């Protein structure tokens, strides 16, 4: 379940960046996803790469925040 949520989050961040937004607040109803992106060290399987990508996208651009 978290992998689907993470894929959607990654796509949402990409859409926001491609649309030229330099800041934004992304909300998820999946606490597990939010905690996983914040504490990436919890996942060391294939999901780690996707979560890491989300975290990099969030931090590399203007001012994006992820909340539950």
HTML snippet that shows the backbone in 3Dmol.js (N, CA, C, O; Angstrom):
<script src="https://3Dmol.org/build/3Dmol-min.js"></script>
<div id="view" style="width:600px;height:400px;position:relative"></div>
<script>
const pdb = `
ATOM      1  N   UNK A   1       0.824  -1.198   0.000  1.00  0.00           N
ATOM      2  CA  UNK A   1       0.000   0.000   0.000  1.00  0.00           C
ATOM      3  C   UNK A   1       0.863   1.255   0.000  1.00  0.00           C
ATOM      4  O   UNK A   1       0.569   2.209  -0.720  1.00  0.00           O
ATOM      5  N   UNK A   2       1.921   1.262   0.798  1.00  0.00           N
ATOM      6  CA  UNK A   2       2.778   2.441   0.873  1.00  0.00           C
ATOM      7  C   UNK A   2       3.449   2.705  -0.468  1.00  0.00           C
ATOM      8  O   UNK A   2       3.689   3.861  -0.819  1.00  0.00           O
ATOM      9  N   UNK A   3       3.754   1.657  -1.220  1.00  0.00           N
ATOM     10  CA  UNK A   3       4.413   1.865  -2.509  1.00  0.00           C
ATOM     11  C   UNK A   3       3.502   2.607  -3.492  1.00  0.00           C
ATOM     12  O   UNK A   3       3.979   3.437  -4.266  1.00  0.00           O
ATOM     13  N   UNK A   4       2.211   2.320  -3.470  1.00  0.00           N
ATOM     14  CA  UNK A   4       1.268   3.055  -4.337  1.00  0.00           C
ATOM     15  C   UNK A   4       1.171   4.516  -3.912  1.00  0.00           C
ATOM     16  O   UNK A   4       1.167   5.416  -4.752  1.00  0.00           O
ATOM     17  N   UNK A   5       1.095   4.742  -2.614  1.00  0.00           N
ATOM     18  CA  UNK A   5       1.031   6.102  -2.084  1.00  0.00           C
ATOM     19  C   UNK A   5       2.308   6.873  -2.430  1.00  0.00           C
ATOM     20  O   UNK A   5       2.250   8.048  -2.791  1.00  0.00           O
ATOM     21  N   UNK A   6       3.456   6.206  -2.316  1.00  0.00           N
ATOM     22  CA  UNK A   6       4.737   6.850  -2.603  1.00  0.00           C
ATOM     23  C   UNK A   6       4.864   7.195  -4.084  1.00  0.00           C
ATOM     24  O   UNK A   6       5.383   8.254  -4.436  1.00  0.00           O
ATOM     25  N   UNK A   7       4.394   6.310  -4.941  1.00  0.00           N
ATOM     26  CA  UNK A   7       4.422   6.581  -6.381  1.00  0.00           C
ATOM     27  C   UNK A   7       3.560   7.790  -6.711  1.00  0.00           C
ATOM     28  O   UNK A   7       3.954   8.641  -7.507  1.00  0.00           O
ATOM     29  N   UNK A   8       2.392   7.864  -6.103  1.00  0.00           N
ATOM     30  CA  UNK A   8       1.500   8.999  -6.320  1.00  0.00           C
ATOM     31  C   UNK A   8       2.118  10.288  -5.810  1.00  0.00           C
ATOM     32  O   UNK A   8       2.020  11.327  -6.463  1.00  0.00           O
ATOM     33  N   UNK A   9       2.756  10.227  -4.643  1.00  0.00           N
ATOM     34  CA  UNK A   9       3.424  11.408  -4.091  1.00  0.00           C
ATOM     35  C   UNK A   9       4.529  11.881  -5.028  1.00  0.00           C
ATOM     36  O   UNK A   9       4.643  13.076  -5.304  1.00  0.00           O
ATOM     37  N   UNK A  10       5.334  10.958  -5.511  1.00  0.00           N
ATOM     38  CA  UNK A  10       6.422  11.314  -6.421  1.00  0.00           C
ATOM     39  C   UNK A  10       5.873  11.997  -7.672  1.00  0.00           C
ATOM     40  O   UNK A  10       6.432  12.995  -8.128  1.00  0.00           O
ATOM     41  N   UNK A  11       4.792  11.474  -8.224  1.00  0.00           N
ATOM     42  CA  UNK A  11       4.188  12.071  -9.414  1.00  0.00           C
ATOM     43  C   UNK A  11       3.618  13.453  -9.109  1.00  0.00           C
ATOM     44  O   UNK A  11       3.724  14.361  -9.934  1.00  0.00           O
ATOM     45  N   UNK A  12       3.013  13.622  -7.933  1.00  0.00           N
ATOM     46  CA  UNK A  12       2.457  14.927  -7.551  1.00  0.00           C
ATOM     47  C   UNK A  12       3.563  15.974  -7.413  1.00  0.00           C
ATOM     48  O   UNK A  12       3.396  17.118  -7.836  1.00  0.00           O
ATOM     49  N   UNK A  13       4.675  15.583  -6.829  1.00  0.00           N
ATOM     50  CA  UNK A  13       5.800  16.517  -6.682  1.00  0.00           C
ATOM     51  C   UNK A  13       6.323  16.905  -8.065  1.00  0.00           C
ATOM     52  O   UNK A  13       6.596  18.077  -8.324  1.00  0.00           O
ATOM     53  N   UNK A  14       6.460  15.920  -8.945  1.00  0.00           N
ATOM     54  CA  UNK A  14       6.946  16.186 -10.306  1.00  0.00           C
ATOM     55  C   UNK A  14       6.007  17.130 -11.046  1.00  0.00           C
ATOM     56  O   UNK A  14       6.465  18.040 -11.737  1.00  0.00           O
ATOM     57  N   UNK A  15       4.713  16.925 -10.912  1.00  0.00           N
ATOM     58  CA  UNK A  15       3.739  17.803 -11.567  1.00  0.00           C
ATOM     59  C   UNK A  15       3.879  19.226 -11.046  1.00  0.00           C
ATOM     60  O   UNK A  15       3.878  20.179 -11.825  1.00  0.00           O
ATOM     61  N   UNK A  16       4.000  19.369  -9.730  1.00  0.00           N
ATOM     62  CA  UNK A  16       4.146  20.705  -9.133  1.00  0.00           C
ATOM     63  C   UNK A  16       5.423  21.384  -9.632  1.00  0.00           C
ATOM     64  O   UNK A  16       5.411  22.568  -9.971  1.00  0.00           O
ATOM     65  N   UNK A  17       6.511  20.638  -9.674  1.00  0.00           N
ATOM     66  CA  UNK A  17       7.784  21.204 -10.144  1.00  0.00           C
ATOM     67  C   UNK A  17       7.705  21.571 -11.625  1.00  0.00           C
ATOM     68  O   UNK A  17       8.153  22.645 -12.026  1.00  0.00           O
ATOM     69  N   UNK A  18       7.140  20.687 -12.427  1.00  0.00           N
ATOM     70  CA  UNK A  18       7.023  20.943 -13.865  1.00  0.00           C
ATOM     71  C   UNK A  18       6.079  22.097 -14.174  1.00  0.00           C
ATOM     72  O   UNK A  18       6.182  22.733 -15.223  1.00  0.00           O
ATOM     73  N   UNK A  19       5.165  22.361 -13.256  1.00  0.00           N
ATOM     74  CA  UNK A  19       4.224  23.475 -13.426  1.00  0.00           C
ATOM     75  C   UNK A  19       4.804  24.800 -12.958  1.00  0.00           C
ATOM     76  O   UNK A  19       4.173  25.847 -13.106  1.00  0.00           O
ATOM     77  N   UNK A  20       6.005  24.756 -12.393  1.00  0.00           N
ATOM     78  CA  UNK A  20       6.684  25.981 -11.987  1.00  0.00           C
ATOM     79  C   UNK A  20       6.397  26.456 -10.571  1.00  0.00           C
ATOM     80  O   UNK A  20       6.800  27.557 -10.196  1.00  0.00           O
ATOM     81  N   UNK A  21       5.709  25.642  -9.781  1.00  0.00           N
ATOM     82  CA  UNK A  21       5.462  26.037  -8.394  1.00  0.00           C
ATOM     83  C   UNK A  21       6.761  25.949  -7.599  1.00  0.00           C
ATOM     84  O   UNK A  21       7.436  24.920  -7.631  1.00  0.00           O
ATOM     85  N   UNK A  22       7.117  27.021  -6.882  1.00  0.00           N
ATOM     86  CA  UNK A  22       8.359  27.003  -6.113  1.00  0.00           C
ATOM     87  C   UNK A  22       8.129  26.685  -4.643  1.00  0.00           C
ATOM     88  O   UNK A  22       9.082  26.568  -3.873  1.00  0.00           O
ATOM     89  N   UNK A  23       6.872  26.546  -4.254  1.00  0.00           N
ATOM     90  CA  UNK A  23       6.571  26.109  -2.888  1.00  0.00           C
ATOM     91  C   UNK A  23       5.193  25.480  -2.854  1.00  0.00           C
ATOM     92  O   UNK A  23       4.349  25.738  -3.712  1.00  0.00           O
ATOM     93  N   UNK A  24       4.984  24.649  -1.846  1.00  0.00           N
ATOM     94  CA  UNK A  24       3.691  23.996  -1.740  1.00  0.00           C
ATOM     95  C   UNK A  24       3.599  23.125  -0.513  1.00  0.00           C
ATOM     96  O   UNK A  24       4.607  22.767   0.095  1.00  0.00           O
ATOM     97  N   UNK A  25       2.395  22.793  -0.165  1.00  0.00           N
ATOM     98  CA  UNK A  25       2.117  21.905   0.956  1.00  0.00           C
ATOM     99  C   UNK A  25       1.433  20.672   0.401  1.00  0.00           C
ATOM    100  O   UNK A  25       0.345  20.752  -0.168  1.00  0.00           O
ATOM    101  N   UNK A  26       2.075  19.544   0.570  1.00  0.00           N
ATOM    102  CA  UNK A  26       1.514  18.273   0.115  1.00  0.00           C
ATOM    103  C   UNK A  26       0.987  17.531   1.333  1.00  0.00           C
ATOM    104  O   UNK A  26       1.693  17.380   2.330  1.00  0.00           O
ATOM    105  N   UNK A  27      -0.243  17.074   1.251  1.00  0.00           N
ATOM    106  CA  UNK A  27      -0.864  16.363   2.359  1.00  0.00           C
ATOM    107  C   UNK A  27      -1.167  14.933   1.936  1.00  0.00           C
ATOM    108  O   UNK A  27      -1.546  14.673   0.794  1.00  0.00           O
ATOM    109  N   UNK A  28      -0.993  14.019   2.871  1.00  0.00           N
ATOM    110  CA  UNK A  28      -1.315  12.624   2.624  1.00  0.00           C
ATOM    111  C   UNK A  28      -2.150  12.095   3.780  1.00  0.00           C
ATOM    112  O   UNK A  28      -1.956  12.489   4.930  1.00  0.00           O
ATOM    113  N   UNK A  29      -3.072  11.205   3.468  1.00  0.00           N
ATOM    114  CA  UNK A  29      -3.844  10.569   4.521  1.00  0.00           C
ATOM    115  C   UNK A  29      -3.186   9.262   4.961  1.00  0.00           C
ATOM    116  O   UNK A  29      -3.778   8.479   5.703  1.00  0.00           O
ATOM    117  N   UNK A  30      -1.971   9.037   4.502  1.00  0.00           N
ATOM    118  CA  UNK A  30      -1.214   7.833   4.853  1.00  0.00           C
ATOM    119  C   UNK A  30      -0.056   8.214   5.785  1.00  0.00           C
ATOM    120  O   UNK A  30       1.013   8.633   5.341  1.00  0.00           O
ATOM    121  N   UNK A  31      -0.302   8.056   7.076  1.00  0.00           N
ATOM    122  CA  UNK A  31       0.720   8.404   8.069  1.00  0.00           C
ATOM    123  C   UNK A  31       1.996   7.597   7.850  1.00  0.00           C
ATOM    124  O   UNK A  31       3.099   8.104   8.053  1.00  0.00           O
ATOM    125  N   UNK A  32       1.843   6.362   7.442  1.00  0.00           N
ATOM    126  CA  UNK A  32       3.004   5.507   7.199  1.00  0.00           C
ATOM    127  C   UNK A  32       3.901   6.104   6.120  1.00  0.00           C
ATOM    128  O   UNK A  32       5.125   6.086   6.247  1.00  0.00           O
ATOM    129  N   UNK A  33       3.297   6.629   5.066  1.00  0.00           N
ATOM    130  CA  UNK A  33       4.071   7.252   3.989  1.00  0.00           C
ATOM    131  C   UNK A  33       4.807   8.489   4.486  1.00  0.00           C
ATOM    132  O   UNK A  33       6.005   8.644   4.247  1.00  0.00           O
ATOM    133  N   UNK A  34       4.094   9.361   5.171  1.00  0.00           N
ATOM    134  CA  UNK A  34       4.718  10.593   5.669  1.00  0.00           C
ATOM    135  C   UNK A  34       5.884  10.254   6.585  1.00  0.00           C
ATOM    136  O   UNK A  34       6.965  10.827   6.450  1.00  0.00           O
ATOM    137  N   UNK A  35       5.677   9.329   7.516  1.00  0.00           N
ATOM    138  CA  UNK A  35       6.757   8.931   8.421  1.00  0.00           C
ATOM    139  C   UNK A  35       7.908   8.285   7.665  1.00  0.00           C
ATOM    140  O   UNK A  35       9.074   8.500   7.996  1.00  0.00           O
ATOM    141  N   UNK A  36       7.580   7.493   6.650  1.00  0.00           N
ATOM    142  CA  UNK A  36       8.625   6.819   5.872  1.00  0.00           C
ATOM    143  C   UNK A  36       9.479   7.814   5.094  1.00  0.00           C
ATOM    144  O   UNK A  36      10.696   7.648   5.015  1.00  0.00           O
ATOM    145  N   UNK A  37       8.866   8.840   4.524  1.00  0.00           N
ATOM    146  CA  UNK A  37       9.633   9.840   3.774  1.00  0.00           C
ATOM    147  C   UNK A  37      10.524  10.633   4.736  1.00  0.00           C
ATOM    148  O   UNK A  37      11.667  10.954   4.411  1.00  0.00           O
ATOM    149  N   UNK A  38       9.999  10.939   5.900  1.00  0.00           N
ATOM    150  CA  UNK A  38      10.779  11.693   6.883  1.00  0.00           C
ATOM    151  C   UNK A  38      11.893  10.832   7.476  1.00  0.00           C
ATOM    152  O   UNK A  38      13.000  11.322   7.697  1.00  0.00           O
ATOM    153  N   UNK A  39      11.611   9.555   7.735  1.00  0.00           N
ATOM    154  CA  UNK A  39      12.577   8.640   8.360  1.00  0.00           C
ATOM    155  C   UNK A  39      12.933   7.523   7.398  1.00  0.00           C
ATOM    156  O   UNK A  39      12.613   6.359   7.639  1.00  0.00           O
ATOM    157  N   UNK A  40      13.581   7.871   6.330  1.00  0.00           N
ATOM    158  CA  UNK A  40      13.872   6.919   5.259  1.00  0.00           C
ATOM    159  C   UNK A  40      14.633   5.680   5.724  1.00  0.00           C
ATOM    160  O   UNK A  40      14.524   4.622   5.104  1.00  0.00           O
ATOM    161  N   UNK A  41      15.384   5.794   6.779  1.00  0.00           N
ATOM    162  CA  UNK A  41      16.195   4.662   7.220  1.00  0.00           C
ATOM    163  C   UNK A  41      15.344   3.463   7.637  1.00  0.00           C
ATOM    164  O   UNK A  41      15.884   2.370   7.807  1.00  0.00           O
ATOM    165  N   UNK A  42      14.032   3.633   7.807  1.00  0.00           N
ATOM    166  CA  UNK A  42      13.163   2.536   8.213  1.00  0.00           C
ATOM    167  C   UNK A  42      12.971   1.504   7.104  1.00  0.00           C
ATOM    168  O   UNK A  42      12.612   0.359   7.380  1.00  0.00           O
ATOM    169  N   UNK A  43      13.208   1.898   5.855  1.00  0.00           N
ATOM    170  CA  UNK A  43      12.980   1.012   4.720  1.00  0.00           C
ATOM    171  C   UNK A  43      14.286   0.787   3.979  1.00  0.00           C
ATOM    172  O   UNK A  43      14.957   1.733   3.567  1.00  0.00           O
ATOM    173  N   UNK A  44      14.633  -0.484   3.817  1.00  0.00           N
ATOM    174  CA  UNK A  44      15.872  -0.790   3.111  1.00  0.00           C
ATOM    175  C   UNK A  44      15.627  -1.689   1.909  1.00  0.00           C
ATOM    176  O   UNK A  44      16.581  -2.216   1.336  1.00  0.00           O
ATOM    177  N   UNK A  45      14.392  -1.875   1.518  1.00  0.00           N
ATOM    178  CA  UNK A  45      14.088  -2.712   0.361  1.00  0.00           C
ATOM    179  C   UNK A  45      13.893  -1.840  -0.881  1.00  0.00           C
ATOM    180  O   UNK A  45      14.385  -0.711  -0.917  1.00  0.00           O
ATOM    181  N   UNK A  46      13.206  -2.325  -1.871  1.00  0.00           N
ATOM    182  CA  UNK A  46      12.987  -1.579  -3.102  1.00  0.00           C
ATOM    183  C   UNK A  46      12.237  -0.274  -2.889  1.00  0.00           C
ATOM    184  O   UNK A  46      12.358   0.651  -3.692  1.00  0.00           O
ATOM    185  N   UNK A  47      11.476  -0.195  -1.834  1.00  0.00           N
ATOM    186  CA  UNK A  47      10.725   1.018  -1.531  1.00  0.00           C
ATOM    187  C   UNK A  47      11.655   2.161  -1.137  1.00  0.00           C
ATOM    188  O   UNK A  47      11.298   3.330  -1.283  1.00  0.00           O
ATOM    189  N   UNK A  48      12.835   1.832  -0.643  1.00  0.00           N
ATOM    190  CA  UNK A  48      13.795   2.850  -0.210  1.00  0.00           C
ATOM    191  C   UNK A  48      14.103   3.825  -1.333  1.00  0.00           C
ATOM    192  O   UNK A  48      14.155   5.032  -1.100  1.00  0.00           O
ATOM    193  N   UNK A  49      14.305   3.334  -2.532  1.00  0.00           N
ATOM    194  CA  UNK A  49      14.644   4.187  -3.670  1.00  0.00           C
ATOM    195  C   UNK A  49      13.531   5.181  -3.973  1.00  0.00           C
ATOM    196  O   UNK A  49      13.802   6.352  -4.239  1.00  0.00           O
ATOM    197  N   UNK A  50      12.303   4.735  -3.935  1.00  0.00           N
ATOM    198  CA  UNK A  50      11.156   5.593  -4.212  1.00  0.00           C
ATOM    199  C   UNK A  50      10.996   6.648  -3.120  1.00  0.00           C
ATOM    200  O   UNK A  50      10.763   7.820  -3.416  1.00  0.00           O
ATOM    201  N   UNK A  51      11.120   6.235  -1.862  1.00  0.00           N
ATOM    202  CA  UNK A  51      11.016   7.179  -0.750  1.00  0.00           C
ATOM    203  C   UNK A  51      12.148   8.192  -0.786  1.00  0.00           C
ATOM    204  O   UNK A  51      11.942   9.374  -0.513  1.00  0.00           O
ATOM    205  N   UNK A  52      13.330   7.730  -1.121  1.00  0.00           N
ATOM    206  CA  UNK A  52      14.489   8.615  -1.226  1.00  0.00           C
ATOM    207  C   UNK A  52      14.274   9.646  -2.324  1.00  0.00           C
ATOM    208  O   UNK A  52      14.607  10.819  -2.156  1.00  0.00           O
ATOM    209  N   UNK A  53      13.720   9.209  -3.441  1.00  0.00           N
ATOM    210  CA  UNK A  53      13.434  10.122  -4.543  1.00  0.00           C
ATOM    211  C   UNK A  53      12.443  11.199  -4.112  1.00  0.00           C
ATOM    212  O   UNK A  53      12.622  12.373  -4.435  1.00  0.00           O
ATOM    213  N   UNK A  54      11.406  10.804  -3.389  1.00  0.00           N
ATOM    214  CA  UNK A  54      10.420  11.779  -2.887  1.00  0.00           C
ATOM    215  C   UNK A  54      11.089  12.788  -1.963  1.00  0.00           C
ATOM    216  O   UNK A  54      10.835  13.989  -2.055  1.00  0.00           O
ATOM    217  N   UNK A  55      11.940  12.296  -1.078  1.00  0.00           N
ATOM    218  CA  UNK A  55      12.606  13.184  -0.127  1.00  0.00           C
ATOM    219  C   UNK A  55      13.528  14.161  -0.846  1.00  0.00           C
ATOM    220  O   UNK A  55      13.571  15.341  -0.497  1.00  0.00           O
ATOM    221  N   UNK A  56      14.260  13.687  -1.840  1.00  0.00           N
ATOM    222  CA  UNK A  56      15.161  14.550  -2.603  1.00  0.00           C
ATOM    223  C   UNK A  56      14.361  15.603  -3.363  1.00  0.00           C
ATOM    224  O   UNK A  56      14.728  16.777  -3.369  1.00  0.00           O
ATOM    225  N   UNK A  57      13.277  15.191  -3.997  1.00  0.00           N
ATOM    226  CA  UNK A  57      12.444  16.148  -4.729  1.00  0.00           C
ATOM    227  C   UNK A  57      11.867  17.208  -3.796  1.00  0.00           C
ATOM    228  O   UNK A  57      11.824  18.389  -4.142  1.00  0.00           O
ATOM    229  N   UNK A  58      11.428  16.787  -2.619  1.00  0.00           N
ATOM    230  CA  UNK A  58      10.869  17.737  -1.658  1.00  0.00           C
ATOM    231  C   UNK A  58      11.910  18.740  -1.183  1.00  0.00           C
ATOM    232  O   UNK A  58      11.611  19.924  -1.032  1.00  0.00           O
ATOM    233  N   UNK A  59      13.126  18.273  -0.949  1.00  0.00           N
ATOM    234  CA  UNK A  59      14.155  19.149  -0.388  1.00  0.00           C
ATOM    235  C   UNK A  59      14.904  19.957  -1.445  1.00  0.00           C
ATOM    236  O   UNK A  59      15.481  20.997  -1.128  1.00  0.00           O
ATOM    237  N   UNK A  60      14.902  19.494  -2.692  1.00  0.00           N
ATOM    238  CA  UNK A  60      15.696  20.171  -3.723  1.00  0.00           C
ATOM    239  C   UNK A  60      14.995  21.401  -4.295  1.00  0.00           C
ATOM    240  O   UNK A  60      15.623  22.247  -4.931  1.00  0.00           O
ATOM    241  N   UNK A  61      13.723  21.486  -4.069  1.00  0.00           N
ATOM    242  CA  UNK A  61      12.980  22.586  -4.663  1.00  0.00           C
ATOM    243  C   UNK A  61      12.544  23.573  -3.600  1.00  0.00           C
ATOM    244  O   UNK A  61      12.345  23.210  -2.441  1.00  0.00           O
ATOM    245  N   UNK A  62      12.403  24.787  -3.993  1.00  0.00           N
ATOM    246  CA  UNK A  62      11.931  25.876  -3.132  1.00  0.00           C
ATOM    247  C   UNK A  62      11.556  25.510  -1.727  1.00  0.00           C
ATOM    248  O   UNK A  62      12.418  25.254  -0.886  1.00  0.00           O
ATOM    249  N   UNK A  63      10.291  25.485  -1.476  1.00  0.00           N
ATOM    250  CA  UNK A  63       9.795  25.238  -0.132  1.00  0.00           C
ATOM    251  C   UNK A  63       8.577  24.328  -0.205  1.00  0.00           C
ATOM    252  O   UNK A  63       7.439  24.794  -0.259  1.00  0.00           O
ATOM    253  N   UNK A  64       8.829  23.052  -0.206  1.00  0.00           N
ATOM    254  CA  UNK A  64       7.765  22.054  -0.214  1.00  0.00           C
ATOM    255  C   UNK A  64       7.727  21.353   1.133  1.00  0.00           C
ATOM    256  O   UNK A  64       8.774  21.031   1.694  1.00  0.00           O
ATOM    257  N   UNK A  65       6.539  21.115   1.655  1.00  0.00           N
ATOM    258  CA  UNK A  65       6.373  20.404   2.912  1.00  0.00           C
ATOM    259  C   UNK A  65       5.390  19.261   2.710  1.00  0.00           C
ATOM    260  O   UNK A  65       4.462  19.348   1.906  1.00  0.00           O
ATOM    261  N   UNK A  66       5.612  18.199   3.451  1.00  0.00           N
ATOM    262  CA  UNK A  66       4.737  17.036   3.428  1.00  0.00           C
ATOM    263  C   UNK A  66       4.155  16.857   4.820  1.00  0.00           C
ATOM    264  O   UNK A  66       4.891  16.796   5.805  1.00  0.00           O
ATOM    265  N   UNK A  67       2.832  16.774   4.897  1.00  0.00           N
ATOM    266  CA  UNK A  67       2.171  16.593   6.186  1.00  0.00           C
ATOM    267  C   UNK A  67       1.135  15.495   6.115  1.00  0.00           C
ATOM    268  O   UNK A  67       0.695  15.087   5.039  1.00  0.00           O
ATOM    269  N   UNK A  68       0.758  15.029   7.293  1.00  0.00           N
ATOM    270  CA  UNK A  68      -0.293  14.014   7.427  1.00  0.00           C
ATOM    271  C   UNK A  68      -1.587  14.730   7.726  1.00  0.00           C
ATOM    272  O   UNK A  68      -2.625  14.088   7.883  1.00  0.00           O
TER     273      UNK A  68
END
`;
const viewer = $3Dmol.createViewer("view");
viewer.addModel(pdb, "pdb");
viewer.setStyle({}, {cartoon: {color: "spectrum"}});
viewer.zoomTo();
viewer.render();
</script>
